[in-house]
Every structure is written in C-alpha cells, then in structure tokens.
Amino acid sequence: MRNYKNLEVWKKSHQLALKIYEVTKMFPSEEKFGIISQLRRASLSIPTNLVEGASRNSEKEFAYFINIASGSVAEVEYLLEFSKSIGYLSLEDFNILNGEVIVVRKM
C-alpha cells in the first residue's frame, strides 16, 4: 500500500481541484447543477481515484484507478475549454488551469 500523499501527481491534482472549486464560484448561479457540478466532480475525481488506487495492494488495481483518473483529466480539460468558449472562464484563468491540467496529464 502506497501513501498517496507522497505521490507528486496527487499533490498537483489536489491543487488543481482546489483551484477549480475556487474559480467556479464565479460562474453563473444557474450553472450550479450544470457545468459547475460537472467540472467540480471531474476535477475531484482525479485525486480521489489516485487515493483509492494507492490503497490497493496490486499494481493491476493501481493502474485501473490511474486510468480512471486519466479519463477525468481529459474531462476537465474539455470542460475548461467549454467554459472558456461560453465566457464563464477568462483566458487568463483558462491558461493557468489548462497548464496545470497538462502537467497532471503528463504525470
């Protein structure tokens, strides 16, 4: 069993989720059950799947949860692009968050 807190990818994805929670506070309130919920759940899915995978005893199980986290990274990447396209996310915030998504994806 691994200590997830020692995983650099967990640290980065945890920070990404926190930043996404913060930036989505500025989205329109009518999106509370739409894009805000979807983006927050997808971003939180990355570190939580890493935590769950790290708690498993086999490499195969760990890899399974890494794959789920990887899918969530792709989902966040698209949702950020969508949010920018409809004007909910500034270009500056998009560039910062998207840069962090790319770092996590490469890890």
Secondary structure as GFF3:
##gff-version 3
##sequence-region A 1 107
A	DSSP	three_ten_helix	4	6	.	.	.	ID=ss1
A	DSSP	alpha_helix	8	23	.	.	.	ID=ss2
A	DSSP	three_ten_helix	24	26	.	.	.	ID=ss3
A	DSSP	three_ten_helix	29	31	.	.	.	ID=ss4
A	DSSP	alpha_helix	35	54	.	.	.	ID=ss5
A	DSSP	alpha_helix	59	85	.	.	.	ID=ss6
A	DSSP	alpha_helix	91	106	.	.	.	ID=ss7
###
